[in-house]
Amino acid sequence: MYIYTAADQKGKTTHGEREAESEKALAAALKAEELFLLEAKDKAAVSGRRFNVDIGALIVALKGISILDKMFFSRNLAIMVSAGLPLTKALEVSGDQSSNKKFQRILADIKSSVVQGKPFGEALRPHQDVFGELYINMIEVGEATGKLALVLKLLANQMKKDYDLRKRVRGAMTYPIIILTVLCLIGTLMMLYVVPSLAQTIKELNVELPLSTRIIIFISDFVVYRWIWLLGGIAIIGVLFWRMLKSTAGHEVFDRVVLKLPIFGALVQKYNIARFCRTLSYLITSGVPIVKSLEITSSVLGNSLFRTAVHEASAEIQKGTELHTILVKYPQLFQPMVIQMISVGEQTGKISEMMLRLALFFEEDVTATTKNLSTIIEPLLMVVIGIAVGFFAVAMLQPIYGSLNNI
C-alpha cells in the first residue's frame, strides 16, 4: 500500500493511497489515468515512523549538500537539456542518479514546482540556502535568454574550479595542522607526566633555578593542579573569538590580519581575486547586468574586505564610474595587473574575456603556491620544534649540571 502524490497535465496535484506491486507499477497505473507520479511512500513504513525515531531520516536531515552534488547535478542537467530532454524528465533522472537522499528530496520538490508551471529559477528559490544567489540568478537569466544549457555548463565549471581551489588550500594546510596538533599533544603529556618527576628531583638539589626552568615548572604545575582553569580559559577565549568573528567589525579585523600574514596572506588574496574574476566573467557572459553581477559576486567572496570593496564598486558603477577606476582605491586587495587587464577589457568591450584570463592566471598561481607550501612550511616547523625541544632540554638540564659543578 502506497501513499502517493501525483499531478495531472495541467499541474494540479492530488494525494491518495493505492495498492501496487512496486513503485514502478504504481507509476504505470497512474499514467494510464493521465497522472504523473511525483512521490510515493510505503504506508507501513510511514505508520511505523510515527512512534519510532527514524535514524536514517535524521542522518539525511543532518547531512548537507556538497559542492560535488551540485556540480554533478548541473553538469548532467546541462547534457540532458542540450540533448533536448524535457526539463521535468531531466530533473527526474538527476534525482535518480543522486546518492544524497536529502538532495533527491529537494530535486523532487523542484520537479514538482516545474510540473505545476513554475519557471526553473523560481522553483529553485525555496532552496536558496542550498544553491545560493549566484546559481539562481544565472539560471533565471539562462531561461530568459534561452541559454539554460550554457549557463548550467558554466555553473558546473565554476563549482569545479571552486572545489579544486578549496581542496588544494585545505590539502596544503593539513600537514602543518597535524604536526602542530601532535606537538601540542606531546607537550601536554610532558607537562603532565615528565616535568613533575624532573621538577621533584631538581628541587631536591637545593640550587637556584634559572628563569627558563621556573617557567617550565610553573606551566607544569598549572596544567596538573589548575587544569580546570586552563580549560575554562580556553573555552572563554574560544567563545570570545567566535563572537568576534560573528560581528562585522571583528570579522573585518580578522580578515585584515589574515591578508598581512606571510605566505598565507598572499594565498588568500590570490584565491579571492581568482574567484572574483571567474564569477564576474560567468555572470556577464550569462547576460546578467554589470551592477547585479557585482552584487552577486560580492556575496560569494570569502574575505570580508573583498566583499566590501566589490559591493561598493556595484554602487559606484551606477554613477558611471569605470570598474578599474573604482578598484584602484583598493591597492591592498587588487594587484596592478588586475586593474590594467580590467581597464583593457572595458576599453575593448571584452571585459568578460579579460576577467576569465585573470581567473585562469591566479588559479594557476594558487595551484603552484599550494604545491610549494609544504616545502616552505616543513623547514619552518622543524625550526619551531627544534627551538621548543632545545628550550625544554636546557631548562630542565641546566640546574642538574649546575649542581654537578658545585660538587
Stockholm file with secondary structure:
# STOCKHOLM 1.0

chainA/1-407         MYIYTAADQKGKTTHGEREAESEKALAAALKAEELFLLEAKDKAAVSGRRFNVDIGALIVALKGISILDKMFFSRNLAIMVSAGLPLTKALEVSGDQSSNKKFQRILADIKSSVVQGKPFGEALRPHQDVFGELYINMIEVGEATGKLALVLKLLANQMKKDYDLRKRVRGAMTYPIIILTVLCLIGTLMMLYVVPSLAQTIKELNVELPLSTRIIIFISDFVVYRWIWLLGGIAIIGVLFWRMLKSTAGHEVFDRVVLKLPIFGALVQKYNIARFCRTLSYLITSGVPIVKSLEITSSVLGNSLFRTAVHEASAEIQKGTELHTILVKYPQLFQPMVIQMISVGEQTGKISEMMLRLALFFEEDVTATTKNLSTIIEPLLMVVIGIAVGFFAVAMLQPIYGSLNNI
#=GR chainA/1-407 SS CEEEEEECTTCCEEEEEECCSSHHHHHHHHHHTTCEEEEEEEHHHHHHTTTSCCHHHHHHHHSCCCHHHHHHHHHHHHHHHHTTCCHHHHHHHHHHHCCCHHHHHHHHHHHHHHHTTCCHHHHHGGGHHHHHHHHHHHHHHHHHHTCHHHHHHHHHHHHHHHHHHHHHHHHHHHHHHHHHHHHHHHHHHIIIIIHHHHHHHHHTTCCCCCHHHHHHHHHHHHHHHCHHHHHHHHHHHHHHHHHHHHSHHHHHHHHHHHHTSTTHHHHHHHHHHHHHHHHHHHHHHHTCCHHHHHHHHHHHCSSHHHHHHHHHHHHHGGGTCCHHHHHTTCTTTSCHHHHHHHHHHHHHTCHHHHHHHHHHHHHHHHHHHHHHHHHHHHHHHHHHHHHHHHHHHHHHHHHHHHHHHHC
#=GC SS_cons         CEEEEEECTTCCEEEEEECCSSHHHHHHHHHHTTCEEEEEEEHHHHHHTTTSCCHHHHHHHHSCCCHHHHHHHHHHHHHHHHTTCCHHHHHHHHHHHCCCHHHHHHHHHHHHHHHTTCCHHHHHGGGHHHHHHHHHHHHHHHHHHTCHHHHHHHHHHHHHHHHHHHHHHHHHHHHHHHHHHHHHHHHHHIIIIIHHHHHHHHHTTCCCCCHHHHHHHHHHHHHHHCHHHHHHHHHHHHHHHHHHHHSHHHHHHHHHHHHTSTTHHHHHHHHHHHHHHHHHHHHHHHTCCHHHHHHHHHHHCSSHHHHHHHHHHHHHGGGTCCHHHHHTTCTTTSCHHHHHHHHHHHHHTCHHHHHHHHHHHHHHHHHHHHHHHHHHHHHHHHHHHHHHHHHHHHHHHHHHHHHHHHC
//
